Amino acid sequence: MPIFKTFENRSPILYTLALVNFIHIIDSMLIMPLGDIFIEEFGISSGEYSFLVSAYALAAFVSSLVGVFYLDRFDRKTSLLFIYFGFGVGTLACAFADTYIQLVCLRIFTGFFGGMIGAMVLSVVSDLYPFKERGAAMGILFSAFSAASALGVPVGIYLAAKSNWQFPFMVIGLFALAICFFVFLFFPSMNSHLKEQETKLDINKTITAITSDKNQLTALLAGFVLILAHFMIIPFISPYLIKNVGISQIEIAYQFFFGGIATVISAPFIGRMTDKYGVMRVFTIVLFLSFIPTVLITNMKVIPLWIAISITTLFFIFASGRMISPNTIITAAAGTANRGSFMSIKSALQQLAIGLSAIISGSIVYIGDDKLYHNYDLVGYLSIIIAVFTIFLIKRIKVAEGN
């Protein structure tokens, strides 16, 4: 018997969804701080490494498109269980990969399920919280990113350094399956969105409902561009810090620990400020502040550890913070009836943006004969140029009825 009988008691569901995000984010992030290990162990190039990063995202792009036609047709709980179970099995299987090709294939499998998790979580939170309260809820949800950075990723790096890179994936997979069991036992049925739909949903109508709405299209484009700019520099942060700045594999954990701790505090604060002062004002300020650590990170030379970690911590605060305000209004661009489908397309485009950003940065950055990474500064400048474009898109998004 579910312990949460209605949506009146929303907090336990919200924090469980934050935990779902926490595990999911650790899995999607862990490839990047272990990049130097993969490059050396499998003997791959920077381009092949960037494809390993993008494999998950590109598979997630495909699955999110599939989810467009199905996420709004079932109880949210049923969909969440199916998606998260597949994700847990895929992550666990990654622990048994022996070759680069095997790992790429398993990341594709995991990404196929993982790609729909974000859309489902955002759909549930958007169903639970009206627009005027959604900023604070998004702040808590996005704080899972911070917690994953501060706790999960450093622990994963430590386990990989002390044991092997496979062990963290085994732990993450088992945790994900345990959460599935908890959701199955205690989550309520979540089907309020079904009452606002026609008895039979037509695929063409599902697509038309989104593509014929200029507001939803603008929101989707804004989400795509925002993620493209955000992830442009991320895949090579850790390898660059190790080779060019002189930080060890174990010390890489510090950037995630301190960055994560800082954003655990800053993310809910930015969410509250969004509710109080409005999306555009908060977003614009945080966006331009994020450009400072972006330039510093991509131009770093050999410097003391504390300076490098201070810069990466600022990046964590402002780069993750600039995602909160826009997502508050992007999620409000669609009404309740087709929100799951909209969120799935949003997730698909964002996963495509992650995959493309990794491929683009991998084609620009190269490892020289000196074993250092070159052209990383160009990636940083390109990221900033793309990010500025989001200001004009966010301004044009309106809140749909039902929010």
C-alpha positions in Angstrom: 0.0 0.0 0.0 1.6 3.3 -1.0 2.5 5.5 1.9 1.9 8.7 -0.2 -1.8 8.4 -1.0 -2.1 11.8 -2.7 0.0 14.6 -4.0 -0.8 16.6 -0.9 2.4 15.3 0.7 4.8 16.3 -2.0 8.1 16.6 -0.2 8.9 12.8 0.1 8.2 12.4 -3.6 10.3 15.4 -4.5 13.3 14.3 -2.5 13.1 10.7 -3.8 13.1 12.2 -7.4 16.1 14.2 -6.4 17.8 10.9 -5.3 16.8 9.4 -8.6 18.5 12.3 -10.3 21.5 12.0 -7.9 22.3 8.4 -9.0 21.5 9.1 -12.7 23.8 12.2 -12.7 26.7 10.3 -11.1 26.5 7.7 -13.8 26.4 10.3 -16.6 29.2 12.4 -15.1 31.6 9.7 -14.1 33.0 9.0 -17.5 34.4 12.6 -17.6 36.7 12.6 -14.5 37.9 9.2 -15.5 38.7 10.3 -19.0 42.5 10.2 -18.5 42.2 6.6 -17.3 40.1 5.5 -20.3 42.5 7.3 -22.8 45.5 5.5 -21.3 43.9 2.1 -20.6 42.2 1.7 -24.0 44.9 3.6 -25.9 42.3 5.9 -27.5 42.6 9.4 -29.0 40.8 12.5 -27.7 38.3 12.1 -30.5 37.5 8.5 -29.5 37.2 9.5 -25.9 34.7 12.3 -26.8 32.7 9.6 -28.7 32.6 7.5 -25.5 31.2 10.5 -23.7 28.7 11.2 -26.5 27.6 7.6 -27.0 25.3 7.7 -23.9 23.9 11.1 -24.9 23.2 10.1 -28.5 21.4 6.9 -27.4 19.4 9.1 -24.9 18.5 11.4 -27.8 16.9 8.4 -29.7 15.1 7.1 -26.6 13.7 10.5 -25.7 12.1 10.8 -29.1 10.5 7.4 -28.5 9.3 8.6 -25.2 7.4 11.5 -26.9 4.8 9.0 -28.0 4.5 7.0 -24.7 5.4 9.0 -21.6 2.0 10.7 -21.5 0.1 7.4 -22.1 1.0 5.7 -18.8 1.0 6.2 -15.1 4.1 8.3 -14.2 5.1 5.6 -11.7 4.9 2.8 -14.2 7.0 4.7 -16.7 9.6 5.8 -14.1 10.0 2.2 -12.9 10.5 0.8 -16.4 13.0 3.5 -17.4 15.0 3.4 -14.2 15.2 -0.4 -14.0 16.7 -0.5 -17.5 19.1 2.3 -16.6 20.2 0.3 -13.5 20.8 -2.9 -15.4 22.8 -1.1 -18.1 25.0 0.7 -15.6 25.7 -2.5 -13.7 26.6 -4.2 -17.0 29.2 -1.5 -17.7 31.2 -2.8 -14.8 31.9 -6.0 -16.8 33.1 -4.3 -20.0 36.6 -5.5 -21.1 37.2 -3.4 -24.2 36.5 0.1 -25.5 33.9 -1.2 -28.0 32.1 -3.2 -25.3 32.0 -0.1 -23.0 30.7 2.1 -25.9 27.9 -0.4 -26.6 26.9 -0.7 -23.0 26.9 3.1 -22.6 24.5 3.2 -25.6 22.2 0.7 -23.9 22.3 2.6 -20.6 21.7 5.9 -22.4 18.7 4.5 -24.1 16.9 4.2 -20.8 18.7 7.0 -19.0 17.7 9.5 -21.6 14.1 9.5 -20.5 14.8 9.9 -16.7 15.2 13.6 -16.8 12.0 14.1 -18.8 10.0 11.9 -16.4 11.4 13.6 -13.3 10.6 17.0 -14.6 7.1 15.9 -15.7 6.3 14.6 -12.2 7.7 17.8 -10.5 5.8 20.0 -13.0 2.6 18.0 -12.2 3.2 18.4 -8.5 4.1 22.1 -8.2 2.3 25.1 -9.7 4.4 27.6 -11.6 4.6 30.0 -8.7 6.3 27.4 -6.5 8.2 25.6 -9.2 11.5 27.6 -8.9 12.1 26.4 -5.4 11.3 22.8 -6.4 13.6 23.0 -9.4 16.3 24.3 -7.0 16.0 21.2 -4.9 15.9 19.0 -8.0 19.0 20.6 -9.4 20.8 20.4 -6.1 21.0 16.7 -6.8 23.5 17.6 -9.4 25.5 19.4 -6.7 25.2 16.5 -4.3 26.3 14.1 -7.0 29.3 16.3 -7.7 30.2 16.7 -4.0 29.6 13.2 -2.8 29.0 10.7 -5.6 31.6 11.6 -8.2 34.5 12.0 -5.7 33.7 8.7 -4.1 33.5 7.1 -7.6 36.9 8.6 -8.5 38.4 7.3 -5.2 37.0 3.8 -5.8 38.3 3.8 -9.4 41.8 5.0 -8.2 42.0 2.5 -5.4 40.4 -0.4 -7.2 39.5 -0.1 -10.9 37.2 2.0 -13.1 34.6 -0.8 -13.2 33.9 -0.8 -9.5 32.0 2.5 -9.3 29.7 1.4 -12.1 28.8 -1.7 -10.2 27.9 0.3 -7.1 25.9 2.8 -9.0 23.9 0.1 -10.8 23.1 -1.7 -7.6 21.9 1.6 -6.0 19.7 2.3 -8.9 18.0 -1.1 -8.7 17.5 -0.6 -4.9 15.7 2.7 -5.6 13.5 1.0 -8.2 12.4 -1.4 -5.4 11.6 1.6 -3.1 9.6 3.4 -5.8 7.6 0.2 -6.5 6.7 -0.2 -2.9 6.0 3.3 -1.8 5.2 5.7 -4.6 1.6 6.5 -5.4 -0.1 6.1 -8.7 0.5 9.3 -10.7 -2.1 9.5 -13.5 -3.7 13.0 -13.1 -2.3 13.9 -16.5 -4.4 11.2 -18.2 -7.6 12.9 -17.2 -6.8 15.8 -19.5 -6.2 13.7 -22.6 -8.4 12.2 -25.2 -9.2 8.5 -24.7 -7.0 7.6 -27.7 -3.9 9.5 -28.4 -2.8 9.9 -32.0 0.9 10.1 -32.8 0.3 12.9 -35.3 -1.7 14.9 -32.8 1.1 14.4 -30.2 3.6 15.9 -32.6 1.3 18.6 -33.9 0.4 19.7 -30.4 4.1 20.6 -29.9 5.3 21.6 -33.4 2.3 23.9 -34.0 2.9 25.8 -30.8 5.6 28.5 -31.4 6.0 29.0 -27.7 6.9 25.3 -27.1 9.3 25.3 -30.1 11.1 28.4 -28.7 11.4 26.7 -25.3 12.8 23.5 -26.9 15.4 25.5 -28.9 16.3 27.5 -25.8 16.9 24.3 -23.9 19.0 22.8 -26.7 21.2 25.9 -27.1 21.7 26.2 -23.3 22.9 22.6 -23.0 25.1 22.9 -26.1 26.9 25.9 -24.6 27.1 24.3 -21.1 28.6 21.0 -22.1 31.0 22.3 -24.6 33.9 22.5 -22.2 32.9 19.9 -19.6 34.3 16.6 -21.2 37.8 17.9 -21.2 37.9 19.7 -17.8 39.4 16.8 -15.9 41.8 15.5 -18.5 43.0 19.2 -19.1 43.5 19.7 -15.3 45.6 16.5 -15.1 47.8 17.0 -18.1 48.0 20.8 -18.5 47.6 22.0 -14.9 49.3 19.2 -13.1 46.6 17.9 -10.9 46.6 14.2 -10.0 43.7 11.8 -10.6 42.9 11.7 -6.9 43.0 15.5 -6.6 40.4 15.8 -9.4 37.9 14.7 -6.8 38.4 18.1 -5.1 36.8 20.0 -7.9 33.7 17.9 -7.7 33.6 18.0 -3.9 34.0 21.7 -3.4 32.0 22.6 -6.5 29.2 20.3 -5.3 29.2 21.6 -1.8 29.0 25.2 -3.0 26.1 24.5 -5.4 24.2 22.5 -2.7 23.9 26.0 -1.2 23.7 28.1 -4.3 21.2 26.1 -6.3 18.2 26.4 -3.9 19.1 30.1 -3.3 19.1 30.8 -7.1 15.7 28.9 -7.3 14.2 31.2 -4.6 15.6 34.3 -6.2 14.0 33.2 -9.5 10.6 33.0 -7.8 11.2 36.4 -6.1 12.8 38.5 -8.9 11.8 36.7 -12.1 13.4 34.4 -14.6 15.1 36.9 -16.9 16.7 39.1 -14.3 18.3 36.1 -12.4 19.2 34.2 -15.5 21.0 37.1 -17.2 23.1 37.9 -14.1 24.1 34.3 -13.5 24.8 33.7 -17.2 27.3 36.6 -17.5 29.0 35.6 -14.2 29.5 32.1 -15.5 31.6 33.4 -18.4 34.4 34.4 -16.0 35.3 30.9 -14.8 34.7 29.6 -18.3 37.5 31.7 -19.7 39.8 31.0 -16.7 39.3 27.2 -16.8 40.0 26.9 -20.6 43.2 29.1 -20.3 44.7 27.6 -17.1 48.4 26.9 -16.9 50.3 25.1 -14.1 49.0 26.8 -11.0 48.6 25.9 -7.3 45.9 23.4 -6.6 43.8 25.8 -4.4 43.6 28.3 -7.2 42.5 25.7 -9.8 39.9 24.4 -7.4 38.6 27.9 -6.6 38.1 28.5 -10.3 36.3 25.2 -11.0 34.1 25.8 -7.9 33.0 29.2 -9.4 32.2 27.3 -12.6 30.1 24.8 -10.7 28.1 27.6 -9.0 27.4 29.8 -12.0 27.3 27.2 -14.8 24.8 25.0 -12.9 23.0 28.1 -11.6 22.3 29.4 -15.1 20.3 26.2 -15.8 17.7 26.8 -13.0 15.9 30.0 -14.0 15.5 29.0 -17.7 14.2 25.5 -16.8 11.6 27.1 -14.6 9.9 28.8 -17.5 10.9 26.2 -20.2 8.9 23.5 -18.2 6.0 25.9 -18.1 5.8 26.3 -21.9 3.6 23.2 -22.2 0.3 22.5 -20.5 -0.4 19.4 -18.3 -2.0 17.3 -21.0 1.1 17.0 -23.2 3.8 17.9 -20.7 5.4 14.4 -20.7 5.7 14.4 -24.5 7.1 18.0 -24.4 9.6 17.1 -21.7 10.7 14.0 -23.6 11.4 16.1 -26.7 13.2 18.6 -24.5 15.3 15.8 -23.0 16.0 14.4 -26.5 17.2 17.7 -27.8 19.3 18.3 -24.7 20.9 14.8 -25.0 21.6 15.6 -28.7 23.2 18.8 -27.6 25.4 16.9 -25.1 26.5 14.4 -27.8 27.2 17.2 -30.3 29.0 19.3 -27.8 31.4 16.4 -27.0 32.0 15.7 -30.6 32.6 19.4 -31.4 35.0 19.9 -28.5 36.7 16.6 -29.4 37.3 17.8 -32.9 38.8 21.1 -31.7 40.9 19.9 -28.8 43.9 17.6 -29.6 46.7 16.0 -27.7 50.1 17.3 -28.9 53.4 15.5 -28.9 54.0 17.1 -25.5 51.1 15.1 -24.2 49.2 18.3 -23.4 45.7 19.3 -24.6 45.6 22.2 -27.1 42.9 24.5 -28.4 40.8 24.2 -25.2 40.7 28.0 -25.0 38.9 28.1 -28.4 36.2 25.7 -27.0 35.7 28.1 -24.1 35.1 31.1 -26.3 32.8 29.2 -28.6 30.8 28.1 -25.5 30.3 31.8 -24.5 29.2 32.9 -27.9 26.6 30.1 -28.0 25.4 30.9 -24.5 24.7 34.6 -25.2 22.1 33.5 -27.8 20.0 31.9 -25.1 19.1 35.3 -23.7 17.0 36.2 -26.8 15.3 32.9 -26.7 14.3 32.8 -23.0 12.8 36.3 -23.3 10.3 35.0 -25.9 8.9 32.1 -23.8 5.5 32.5 -22.2 3.8 30.5 -19.4 1.2 28.1 -20.8 -2.3 27.6 -19.3 -2.4 25.0 -16.6 0.7 26.1 -14.9 
